[in-house]
Amino acid sequence: MRIIDLEADSTMKNGGHSPCPDEPDIRISIELAGMRMYFAACLTAALVFVCDVSTSRPGTVTVYPGHCAGIRRLPNERLFLQP
């Protein structure tokens, strides 16, 4: 298994900031085709993303509590703010 740690970059449209600054950030690990990627997402987006992956997509998502600084935000995080 390959592990990929995607660091935050300055090219992200939201500047790496949460679309829901009043919610805590959650650290998630996504495993697809033998590769593991780590992202940060606001609580709402993380929960909707986990539900989406578990029902309709291949792969495994693991949620970790704690520190999210320096971790790239979930791509298209805003799309997961509504179920």
Secondary structure, 3 states (H helix, E strand, C coil): CEEECCECCCCCCCCCCCCCCCCCEEEEEEEECCEEEEEEEEHHHHHHHHHHHHHHCCCEEEEECCCCCCECECCCHHHHCCC
